[in-house]
Amino acid sequence: MVGCCNELNTGYAADGYARASSNRVAVVVVPYIVGSLSILNAITGAYSEHLRIIVIAGCPNTPFLSNRKLIHHTPSEHKKDIGLNIYREMIR
């Protein structure tokens, strides 16, 4: 396990780990929304090099997601899955 001070550095560390591992795969854990967006540049670069990095992003409980209230780090009350959608667009 490698700890980093921010998500972007975590992404680049995972990129390096995937390059050095025999399976060319790494796993990162980031916080909800802001972590997913912050790490995106590193993950996109790794994806372009055919490295596999599994991103595990934290998420509030389902009852919090299903109500109409804003959640910390959520861009709007209607776009609570924006992090997932951005990754879907990246791999198209």
N, C-alpha and C positions, 0 to 999 in steps of 0.2 A: 504494500500500500504506500502510495506517495501522496503526501499532503501538500497543497499549494495555497497561496494567499488569495488567489482569485480564480474565477472560472476559466478565463482565457488561458492562463498559465496551466491550469489543470488539463485543458484540451491539448495544448502543445506537449505536455508531459505524456499524456495518453498516446499521442501520435508517435512520440519517440519510443514509448514502451511497445506499441504495436509493431513498429519497424524492427525492434530488437528481438521480439518474441518469435519463436518458431511457428506459431499459429497465426501471426500477424493480426492479433486481436487484443483489445484493451477495453476496460469498463470504467466509466466515470459516473459519479453521483453529484448532482447539482440541485440547488433549491428551485422552487416553483417559479416559473416564467423568467425572472431576471437571470437566473443561472443558465437556463436553456438558451436565452438570447445571447448572453455574454460569451458562451463557449462556441457559438455557431461558426465563426471564422475558422477556428482550429479544426472543427469537425468537417467543414466543407473542404478544407485542404487535404485532410486525411482521406476523405471520400474520393477526391480526385486522384489520389495515389493508390486507390483500391485497398486501403487499410480499413479494417473493421473496428469501429469504436462503438460500443454499446453505451448509450446515454440513458441513465436512470434519473429522472427528474422527480423531485418531490411534488406532492399534490395534496390539497386539502381534502378532507372527507367529502364523500358524495353529497350529504345534505347541504354543505356549504356551497358546493358547485351548482346545485339545483335551485337555490333561491336567487332572488333578483338583487341581492346586496353586493356591493363591491367587496372584494377580498384584497388584502395587502398584496401589492405587486401585480394586480390584474389591470389590464389597460381599460376595460369597460365591463359592465355587468353582463354583456352579451357575448364577449369574446374570451371566455375563460379557458379555451383550448387553443389559443393562438400559438403557443410554443409547439405543440404537436403539428399544427397546420403548417408552420414554417418549415419544419423538418420534412414534411411530406412534399412540399414544393421544391425543396433543395434536391431531392433525389429523382425528380422527374427528368 
